[in-house]
Amino acid sequence: MMPGPFELIIILVIVLLLFGGKRLKNIGGDLGGAIKGFKKSMKESESDKIDNKDTVIDAKVIKEEETK
């Protein structure tokens, strides 16, 4: 059950009384910066993926002779 507009206003007033306007503004700015940094790192990790199928590595399997 979602709270109605009256309940949201009461919650907002309580939060403002507990934290104050300036501190709430700082928390909001920090949260926004964290979200922005997370999105930026997600974009960078997608561009870091190497999908180059032109590189072929040749390998030989060499059997060791058993010594008795």
Backbone hydrogen bonds in HBPLUS format (Angstrom, degrees):
<---DONOR---> <-ACCEPTOR-->    atom                        ^
c    i                          cat <-CA-CA->   ^        H-A-AA   ^      H-
h    n   atom  resd res      DA  || num        DHA   H-A  angle D-A-AA Bond
n    s   type  num  typ     dist DA aas  dist angle  dist       angle   num
A0008-LEU N   A0004-GLY O   3.07 MM   4  6.35 155.4  2.14 151.5 158.8     1
A0009-ILE N   A0005-PRO O   3.04 MM   4  6.26 152.4  2.12 145.3 151.8     2
A0010-ILE N   A0006-PHE O   3.12 MM   4  6.42 156.3  2.18 145.1 151.2     3
A0011-ILE N   A0007-GLU O   2.96 MM   4  6.23 160.1  2.00 149.8 155.1     4
A0012-LEU N   A0008-LEU O   2.91 MM   4  6.12 157.4  1.96 146.7 153.0     5
A0013-VAL N   A0009-ILE O   2.97 MM   4  6.20 157.2  2.02 149.5 155.0     6
A0014-ILE N   A0010-ILE O   3.02 MM   4  6.27 159.7  2.06 150.1 155.5     7
A0015-VAL N   A0011-ILE O   2.96 MM   4  6.19 160.8  1.99 151.1 156.4     8
A0016-LEU N   A0012-LEU O   2.93 MM   4  6.13 157.9  1.98 148.1 154.2     9
A0017-LEU N   A0013-VAL O   2.95 MM   4  6.17 153.3  2.02 146.9 154.1    10
A0018-LEU N   A0014-ILE O   2.96 MM   4  6.19 152.8  2.03 148.2 155.6    11
A0019-PHE N   A0015-VAL O   2.93 MM   4  6.02 174.3  1.93 157.5 158.9    12
A0020-GLY N   A0016-LEU O   2.80 MM   4  4.89 139.6  1.96 124.0 137.0    13
A0024-LEU N   A0020-GLY O   3.11 MM   4  6.09 153.4  2.18 142.6 150.4    14
A0025-LYS N   A0021-GLY O   2.97 MM   4  6.14 148.8  2.07 143.6 151.9    15
A0026-ASN N   A0022-LYS O   3.05 MM   4  6.38 154.5  2.11 147.3 153.7    16
A0027-ILE N   A0023-ARG O   2.97 MM   4  6.23 156.6  2.02 147.7 154.1    17
A0028-GLY N   A0024-LEU O   2.97 MM   4  6.19 157.5  2.02 145.4 151.3    18
A0029-GLY N   A0025-LYS O   2.97 MM   4  6.22 155.4  2.03 147.3 153.9    19
A0030-ASP N   A0026-ASN O   2.91 MM   4  6.12 157.8  1.96 149.6 155.6    20
A0031-LEU N   A0027-ILE O   2.92 MM   4  6.10 156.8  1.97 148.0 154.6    21
A0032-GLY N   A0028-GLY O   2.94 MM   4  6.12 157.7  1.99 146.0 152.0    22
A0033-GLY N   A0029-GLY O   2.95 MM   4  6.15 155.7  2.01 144.5 151.1    23
A0034-ALA N   A0030-ASP O   2.96 MM   4  6.17 150.9  2.05 144.0 151.8    24
A0035-ILE N   A0031-LEU O   3.02 MM   4  6.27 156.4  2.08 148.2 154.1    25
A0036-LYS N   A0032-GLY O   2.95 MM   4  6.15 158.8  2.00 147.2 153.4    26
A0037-GLY N   A0033-GLY O   2.91 MM   4  6.09 157.8  1.96 145.6 151.6    27
A0038-PHE N   A0034-ALA O   2.94 MM   4  6.12 152.6  2.02 143.7 151.3    28
A0039-LYS N   A0035-ILE O   2.99 MM   4  6.24 163.4  2.02 151.9 155.5    29
A0040-LYS N   A0036-LYS O   3.00 MM   4  6.20 155.7  2.06 145.4 152.5    30
A0041-SER N   A0037-GLY O   2.96 MM   4  6.16 157.4  2.01 147.3 152.9    31
A0042-MET N   A0038-PHE O   2.98 MM   4  6.22 147.2  2.09 145.9 155.2    32
A0043-LYS N   A0039-LYS O   3.04 MM   4  6.33 153.7  2.11 146.9 153.2    33
A0044-GLU N   A0040-LYS O   3.01 MM   4  6.27 157.3  2.06 147.8 154.1    34
A0045-SER N   A0041-SER O   2.95 MM   4  6.09 152.9  2.03 142.6 149.4    35
A0046-GLU N   A0042-MET O   3.15 MM   4  6.34 146.5  2.27 140.5 148.7    36
A0047-SER N   A0043-LYS O   3.13 MM   4  6.43 148.9  2.23 144.3 152.4    37
A0048-ASP N   A0044-GLU O   2.97 MM   4  6.13 127.3  2.26 139.4 153.6    38
